[in-house]
Amino acid sequence: MTIAMRTPLAGVLAGVMAGVLIGAPAVSRAADDAPFVTPQHDVDVTYVITSPDPSRPPVRQRMRWSGQQQRQRVDPEGSATFMVTDYRTRLLTVVDTAHQARTTIPAPGPALSAPGQRAAGVWARGPSMVVAGQPCTVWHATDTDGRASDVCYTDDGVMLQVVRDGHVLVQADTLVRAAQPDPVFAIPDGLTEVRAAHP
């Protein structure tokens, strides 16, 4: 799995969500033996993302979600770049405001689980905990690389923490449940289209 959705740092959070959270194969299940992994309400969450390498400082990213638009916006702190993923069209747009440019690529990962629909894959329910002042349930899962992760979700589908190999990879710092204005997810006009680089 390439964290960052195969894009630079701006996509770390989105890549974790694509690879760790919704990347397992579909199986039959009981009604409540998997989490909701898509927010069922509009939310505004700030995450702290850490590296297993202690020499690298943590980074913060803001994630906003619109249930009506089925769009997610991720803003890395201190960056002129942000990302908008449209889950209806399955397109991810990286907007570079410093250079007035944008790059659009197919959104990697499986299709989004609809709000109110439990995740596909094999999950094991763990303990409850509180992250960012919010209760959540730890779910044990396997990511697209076959690595075990513990992911804490609220009952309404908001990811609050990801732990892998005993390391807290992602942790919510703040969570606000509030309607997100449509312009937050709009791609600015007049940007130069830049082709995505391919290895």
C-alpha positions in Angstrom: 0.0 0.0 0.0 1.2 3.5 -0.8 0.0 5.8 1.9 -0.8 9.2 0.4 -3.0 7.7 -2.3 0.0 7.7 -4.5 0.4 11.4 -4.2 2.6 13.6 -1.9 2.1 14.2 1.8 -1.2 15.9 1.1 -2.8 12.5 0.8 -1.5 10.7 3.8 -4.8 10.7 5.6 -6.8 9.8 2.5 -4.4 7.0 1.7 -4.7 5.5 5.1 -8.5 5.6 4.8 -8.3 4.0 1.3 -5.8 1.3 2.2 -6.5 0.4 5.8 -10.1 1.2 6.3 -12.0 0.1 3.3 -9.5 -2.2 1.5 -10.5 -5.6 2.7 -12.4 -8.2 0.6 -16.1 -8.5 1.0 -17.5 -11.4 3.0 -20.9 -12.4 4.5 -21.4 -11.1 8.0 -23.8 -10.5 10.8 -25.4 -7.1 10.9 -23.2 -5.6 13.5 -19.8 -7.3 13.2 -18.2 -4.5 11.1 -18.0 -0.8 11.6 -19.5 2.1 9.7 -16.4 3.6 8.0 -18.1 6.5 6.2 -19.4 9.5 8.3 -23.1 9.5 8.4 -23.1 13.2 9.0 -21.1 16.2 7.8 -17.9 16.5 9.9 -14.8 18.6 10.3 -11.9 16.6 11.8 -8.3 17.5 12.5 -5.9 14.6 12.7 -2.3 14.3 13.9 -0.3 11.9 11.7 2.9 10.4 13.0 5.7 8.4 11.5 7.3 5.3 12.9 10.6 7.2 12.4 11.0 9.3 15.6 13.2 11.8 13.7 10.2 12.9 11.6 7.9 15.3 13.3 4.1 14.7 13.3 2.0 16.5 10.8 -1.6 17.7 11.1 -4.3 17.4 8.5 -7.9 18.7 8.4 -10.5 16.5 6.9 -14.0 17.7 6.0 -16.8 15.5 4.7 -20.0 16.3 2.9 -22.6 13.6 3.0 -24.8 15.3 0.4 -22.0 15.7 -2.1 -20.2 12.5 -1.1 -17.0 14.6 -1.2 -14.0 14.7 1.1 -11.5 17.5 1.4 -8.1 17.1 3.1 -5.9 20.1 4.0 -2.4 19.5 5.3 -1.4 22.2 7.9 0.9 24.9 6.5 0.5 23.6 2.9 -0.7 25.4 -0.2 -2.0 22.1 -1.5 -5.3 20.4 -0.7 -7.2 17.4 -2.0 -10.8 16.8 -2.9 -12.1 13.3 -3.5 -15.4 12.9 -5.2 -16.7 9.5 -4.4 -19.6 9.6 -6.9 -17.2 10.2 -9.9 -14.3 8.3 -8.2 -12.0 11.2 -9.0 -9.3 12.8 -6.7 -8.2 16.3 -7.4 -5.0 17.8 -5.9 -5.2 21.6 -5.9 -1.9 23.5 -5.7 -2.9 27.1 -4.9 0.6 28.3 -4.9 1.0 27.5 -8.6 -2.7 27.8 -9.6 -2.6 24.2 -10.8 -4.6 21.0 -10.3 -4.1 17.4 -11.0 -7.0 14.9 -11.3 -6.5 11.2 -11.1 -8.8 8.2 -10.5 -9.4 7.8 -6.7 -7.5 4.7 -5.6 -9.0 2.1 -3.3 -12.3 0.3 -3.4 -15.6 2.0 -3.7 -16.8 4.0 -0.8 -19.2 2.3 1.7 -22.4 4.4 1.7 -23.3 6.2 4.9 -25.3 3.7 7.0 -23.7 0.7 5.3 -21.2 -1.3 7.3 -17.8 -2.0 5.8 -16.9 -4.9 3.7 -14.1 -7.2 4.9 -13.2 -9.1 8.0 -13.3 -7.1 11.2 -13.1 -8.0 14.9 -14.7 -5.8 17.5 -12.3 -4.6 20.2 -12.7 -2.4 23.3 -14.3 1.0 23.5 -12.1 4.1 24.2 -12.3 7.9 24.0 -10.3 9.9 21.4 -10.6 13.7 21.1 -13.3 13.6 23.7 -15.4 11.2 21.5 -16.3 7.6 22.3 -15.3 5.1 19.7 -14.9 1.3 19.2 -11.6 -0.3 18.2 -11.9 -2.6 15.3 -9.1 -5.1 14.4 -8.6 -5.3 10.6 -6.1 -6.1 7.9 -5.1 -3.5 5.3 -4.4 -4.0 1.6 -0.9 -5.1 2.4 -2.0 -7.8 4.8 -0.8 -5.8 7.9 -2.9 -5.8 11.0 -4.3 -2.5 12.2 -6.5 -1.3 15.0 -8.9 1.4 13.9 -11.2 3.3 16.2 -14.5 4.4 14.8 -17.4 6.3 16.3 -20.9 4.7 16.0 -21.7 7.2 13.2 -18.6 6.2 11.1 -16.0 8.8 11.9 -12.4 7.4 12.1 -10.6 8.7 15.2 -7.5 6.6 15.5 -5.3 4.1 13.6 -2.7 2.0 15.3 -0.4 -0.3 13.4 2.5 -2.4 14.9 1.8 -0.7 18.3 2.4 2.8 16.7 -0.4 5.4 16.6 -0.3 6.3 13.0 -3.3 8.6 12.9 -5.2 10.2 15.8 -8.0 12.8 15.8 -7.4 16.0 17.7 -10.7 17.7 17.2 -14.1 16.6 15.8 -17.0 18.9 14.9 -20.3 17.6 13.6 -21.7 20.5 11.6 -23.0 21.1 8.1 -20.2 21.7 5.6 -20.8 24.5 3.0 -20.8 23.3 -0.6 -18.0 25.8 -1.6 -15.6 24.0 0.7 -15.5 21.1 -1.8 -15.5 23.2 -5.0 -12.5 23.1 -7.3 -11.4 26.7 -8.0 -11.9 28.0 -11.6 -9.0 29.0 -13.8 -6.5 26.4 -12.6 -3.9 24.9 -15.0 -4.4 21.2 -15.5 -1.2 19.2 -14.8 -0.9 15.6 -15.7 -0.1 13.2 -12.9 3.4 11.8 -13.0 3.7 8.0 -13.4 6.6 5.9 -12.2 
